[in-house]
């Protein structure tokens, strides 16, 4: 972050400096409970307050190992048939939950004027790979069936998520292309996703420490999730991109897994698919949940939703 280093937005730099000054324990040195609590605390401190929506309702759907908790967000009490956003939270498949992304989901529902259903999939290490992904797929198929509990006729799915959830949004797109649900995925929105194996990437080395997400944390998540890296459900770059849905793909320029998202952009381009690629300059991984501490990132979230509307209107 010197004058010769990468561009860092002033408000992003202030947040990074504040984190450094706090000198808190590293996630890899915490217990699982502490790591999960710290993630909730970080987003509670750094993200904007949740929007006040007409409807926020907890639901559940059947999953492979019992009911999967869900949360429905909507700006309207009732709706004509239309698409629904299925949101998968980040956190390395280890530490996120409905609460860590609650404010963001209210923002997405407000900006998009579409229903959002957040999925509280099982997490590793209690439920390692592929169990979180199996829950994500089960939830997508349930939402696609327009269940009475949703009280909305679903015409198409928009899979969306950040980080691990970005990975899930791509994987579920591939799974439902191979074995269709009741309605198609009409758009996918992976935000700073893990698409290719990031462990050998240049961005992982360049931003290994000091940019919110660290190499050490990625390695911790990697070990806990215990994914089979020869399986496209873990590394979706290995999958078939020839029938990928229209995509809004988002990366962050200061993200250690940035190059993984760029790899996926290349795969979509090589397959001739329709996509919008947005690399947010001067911000880190998790910028979508830092909108209070890093005010400029509110504009980034608005750009993402504007791109979603563009793709939906021109699909």
N, C-alpha and C positions, 0 to 999 in steps of 0.2 A: 504493500500500500504506500510505498514511497512514490516520489515524483516519476520514477521510471517504471513503477509497477502498474497493475491493471487499474482501469478507471473504477472508482468507488464513489457512488453518490454521497454528497455531504451528510444527508440524514442517515444513510446506511452506515457510514463511517462512525457517526456519533453513537449508533446503537452497538456496533462492534466494539468500540472503545469502552462503552459502558459495561458490556458483558465481560470484557477483559479485566476491568477494574473490580468487578464483583469477585473474580477469582474463585468461582464455585467449583465443586468437584466435577470431574468428567463423568459422562454417562457410563462409560465402561467401568468406572470405579464404584458405581452405585449398585445397591441391590435393585432387583427388578421393580419392587414397589416404589423405591425412591426415584428411579428413572422415569417411571410412569407419572408419578406425582410432579416431578420437575417439568415434564412436558406440558402437563395441564397448567402449571404455574406460569411457565414461559408464555404460553399463548394468552393466559388470563391477564398477564402484565402487558404484553406487546401488541395484542390485537385490539381492534376497535370493539366497542360494545355491540352486542347482538342487536339486529334490527327488530323492531316490534312488528310482527306479522299477524295477519288475520288468523292463520292456522299454524300451530306447531303441535304435533300429536305423536306420541310414542305408539309404535305398532310392533308386531313381530311376524315373522314368516317361518314356515317349516324349513329346516336345514338338515344336512346329513348327520348331525350329532345333536339334534334338538333345535328348539326355536332360536332364530337369529333376531336380536333386537334391531329395530329400525326407527327412524324418526322422519316424519313427513313435515315438510315446510311448504307453505303456500301463501301467496298474497291474497288469495280468494277463497271464499268458503266453498263454492262450487265451480265447476268448469265444464265446458264443452269438451268432447273428445280431443285429445292432443298428446304431444310428447311429454315424457317425464324424465327428469335428470336422476340418474342413479349415481350417488356420490360415495366414493371409497376414500376414507381418510388415510393420511400418511402416518409415518412413525415406524418405518422399517418392518412392518408387520409385527412389531413388538410392543410399542408404547402408546399408540394413538387410541382414541375412542370417540364416542359421540360428542363428549364435552369439549375435547381439544379443538374440534372443527365446527362447533355449534355456531359461533359468530360468523364464520366464513359461509356456512350453509345458508344462514339468514340473508347474507349479502347477495349470494348467488341467486336465491329465490327472488329477492327484491329487484335486482338489476335485470334479470332475465324474464321476469313475470312468467315463470314456469314452475310447476311443482318439483321439489327436490326430495328425494328419499335417501337419507344417509344410512349406511349399512355398518352395523357394529359386528364385524366378522370376528371369529376366534383369532387369538394371537399366539404366536410363538413366545417362549419355548414350550408353553403348555400344549399348544396345538401347532407343531411345526409344519412346514411345507409338505403337501399342498393343501392342508386343511383351510387356511384363510382364503385361498383362491376358490376352493370348493364352496365355501359359504357365499363368496361374492357372486359366483355363478348361480347358485340356488336363489339368491335374492333377486338377481336380474330376471331370471325366468319367472319367478313369482310375480314381480311387478309387471312383466310383459303380459301376464294372463289377465290383467285388469281385475284383480280380486276385489270382492265386495268391501273388504276392510279399507281399501284405498279410496273408494267412492269416487273414482275417476276412470273414465274409459281411456286406455292407453293406446295411442296409435303408433308410437315408436319410442325407442329408448335412446337416451344420451348418456353414455358412460363417461364419468368424469372423476378425477381424483388427483391428488398430489403425491409425489414421491412413490412410496409403496402403492398408494392408491392409483397413481398414474400407471404403474406397472399393471395393476389389476384391470384398469380400464382398457388397456391394450389386449391383455390376455383374454378377458371376457369377450371382447370383440372378435377375436380369433375363434374362441370356443363356439360362440353363437353363429358365426359364419359357417363353421363345419357342421353344426347341429342346431338348426334354427329354433328360436323360441317363438311364441305366439305372434309377436311383432318384431320387426327388424331393429337393429341399431342404426339410427339415422345420422349419428354424429358421435365421435369420441373426442374427449378433451383431456389428454394426459399432460399434467403439469409437472415440470421437472421430474420426468419418470425415470425409473431404472428399466431400460429396454435391452441394452447389451451389458455384458459383464464389465462393471466399472473398474475392477481391481487393477487392470493394467493400463488405464487411460492416462493421458497427459494431464487432463484437468484434475484428476485425483491427486497427482503429485503437486501441481501448481497451487491448489487450494486445500492442501492436506490439513492445515491448521489455521485457525484465526478467522474463518469465514462462516461461522455458525455451525454448519455440519462439518465434522472432521473425518479424516481418514480412519482414525481410531474408532469413532462411533460407527462408521460404515462396516468396519471389520467386526465389531461387536454384534451389530444387527445380522450380518452375514452368518456368523457362528450360531446365533440363536435360531434363526429361521431355518438353517440347515437344508437349503434348497439343492436339488439336483440340477446342476448347471448345464446338463445336457438336455434338459426338459424345457420345451418352449413355454410351459406355464411358469417357469422361473425366469427365463431369459427370452422374452417374446421376439427378439430380433431373429431367433431361429425359426419362427413360424412362417406361415404363408401370408405374404402381404398383397397378393394379387387381387384379393377381394376385401381389403381393409375399408372400413366405412370412411366417409368424409371426416376430416380430422382437423382440430385446432391443437397444435403441438406447441408447448411452452417450455422454454428453458431459462435459466438464470446465468448471466455471464460469469459470476463468481462462485459457481457451484462445483464442488468436486465431482459430481456425477453429470455435469453439463454435457460432456462428450457422448455419454450414453444416449441422451436425448437427440443430439445431433446425428448420431448413427441411425437412429430411427427415422429422422427426417430424410436422410439419404436413401434408406430402404423404401420409404413411401415414394420418393421421387423416382427411384429406379423402377418401381412397380407401376409408375404412371398414375398414381392415386391423387385425388383432390385433397389438398391440405393447405392450411395457413400455418406458417412457422413464425413464432414470436420468440425472440431471445431478448429478455429484459436486461438492459445494460446497467451495470453498476450495482446490482443487487445479488443477494445470496440465496441459497436454498431456503425454503420456508417463507419466502417474502410474502406470500399470500396471507400468512397469519401474523404479520408484523405491522399491520396497517396503522396502528396507533403510534408505535415507537418509530416507525419509518413511514411518515405520512405520504411520501411520493408513491408508495406501493399501492395505495388505493386506486390511483390512476392505472396501474398495471392490471389490477383485477377488472377494472372497467373496460380496458382494452380487450381482455380475454373474452368477456361477455359480449362485447361489440363484435368480435370476430365470430363467436358462436352464432349470433343473430345473422351475420352476413352469410355464413355457411348454410344455415337453416333456410334463409330466404332465397338462396341461389342453388339449392341442392337439386 
